[in-house]
C-alpha cells in the first residue's frame, strides 16, 4: 500500500511539473505580457504584502512586515507608500507614519477615487490599541487624519485574519471573514452603509462566488462591478490563485462565475492581493514566486478581457473667484433619475479632487462649501466606450448681494421652454438654498446664443426663466422672492462663432438681489 501511495504522489508531482511547463510554453506561444517585479526600490528582503494602487495610478500603498524601520518594539506591519515617477518606475518608499501606523498590524484596504480618503484595516482605539473592523482616514494638511471607526453590526469574525474593500461610492463593503454560516474557510461577505458610520450585518455572497475553500483578499475595481479575489479552490495554478467576477445587478448577491486570471498573474506559488487602477492598464499583486523576499509585489500589463469595465476619471481643483483653495465636498448624481451616486473630498492643501464615473449615464456633479453656492458641472457619458480622463475645475461663487451664478445643469429641448427632468437636482439645490436663507431674493436670468431674431430670443429666454420660477414655486418658494428676466442674446459670455461658444451663451443664471 505504501508503495502505491508513493507512486501516486510521484505521479502528482510529475503532473504538476508538466502542467507548469505547459503553462509557460503556452504563455510564450501566445506572447502574453510578462509579470515584472517592482524591484529593489519597493521590494526588499522582508515581506511586502497588501498593495493597494490609487485609482489615478500615481501612488502605491503596501505593507512591510517586520522591517527595522517599522514603528513599535515588535516591528510588525506598517503602511508604506511609493509614488510613480515620470519614467514609469516607482520612487523611494516612505513609511506613512503615525497616526495610521501604530505598534500593531496596519494596512490600507481601499484608496477612494477622490485620492483623499482611505479605508484602513482595524479600528483604532484611544491609547494606540486596535480592534477588529475597519476605519476611514482623510487627507489633511501635512498628512492623514486620525482614523474614524466604522461600526459593522455583528461582524462576528471567527478568524484571526480579515480583508476588506469598499465600493467607489462609499456605500458597500465586501470582506473576507469566517462566520458560522461560511461555506468553507473564509468567505466573501457584503455589508451596506445604513448611516454615516453604521453598517449592516455581513451577508454571505453565496455559492455563486464562494467555495468550500478559502476565498480571500477582495478588491473591488473603480467600476463598482468587477471583483478580484484570491482562492485556493481546485483547478488553480498553485497554492492560491487570483480570480475575478462581475456583479450582475444592484442586489450585490448575483455574480458571474469566477474566472481564473491565468498566467502570468497566477503561478505555482501563492498569488493574491490583486489591485488595479481606474484605467485598468496594469495590475499589481503579491506573489511568492522568485522574488527578493518571501513575498514581493509584481506588476503585469492586462489584456483587455481581464480589465475592469471602463470608467471616466474626472479631476480638477476647487477654488473661489480669487483663486484660493476652498475646503469642499464633491457630490455627484445620475441625472436620468436624480439618484445620488457618491461623494468625494477635496485636498485641503491643493484643492484637488477626483471622481470615477461609470460609463453609460448622464451625470451632474457639484462642489459644496459653507458660504458658497454649490457650483455644478455636467458630463454626458452615454456614448463613451473606453476609459478616459477629463479635467474640470470648479470655481465657487460667494453668496453675496450682486453675485451672478450660472445654473449649469438646467436643460431644455431645442427651442422649447419646458424643463427636462434632468434639471431637477440642480433646481432642488437652489430651492434648498432659498429655504435656508428666507430673506434672499433672486433674479432668474435667461440667455440665448445669437441664432434667431432679437425679439424671439428675448421671449424664449424670458419663458425659460419663468419655467425655473414655476418649478421653485412648486417647491414652496414664495414667488415674490423670484424675478424672471429674459436677456436673449444681449449678454454673451463667449464667442457666437463656434458651437462651444454658443453653448456657453445658452444659459440660465441667477443674481442675488437681497441676501
Secondary structure, DSSP 8 states (H G I E B T S, - for coil): -HHHHHHHHHHHHHHHHHHHHHHHHHHHHHT----EE--TTT--SSEEEEEEE-TTSSEEEEEEES-TTSSSSS--EEEEEEEB-TTS-B---EE--TTT--SSB--EEEE-TTSSEEEEEEEE-TTS-EEEEEEEEEEETTEE---EEEEETT----SS--EEEE-TTS-EEEEEE--TT-SSSSEEEEEEB-SSSEE---EE--TTT--SS-EEEEEE-TTSSEEEEEE--TTSSSSBEEEEEEB-STTS--B---EE--TTT--SSBEEEEEE-TT-SEEEEEE-SS-SSSSEEEEEE--GGGS---EEEEEEEEEETTS-B---EEEEEETTTTEEEEEEE--TTT-EEEEEEESSSEEEEEEE-TTB---EEEEE-SS--S-EEEE--EEE-B--TT-EEE-TT--B-TT--SB-GGGHHHHHHHHHHHHH-TT-EEEEEEE--S-S-HHHHHHHHHHHHHHHHHHHHHTT--GGGEEEEE-TTSS-SS-SSSHHHHHHHSEEEEEEEE-
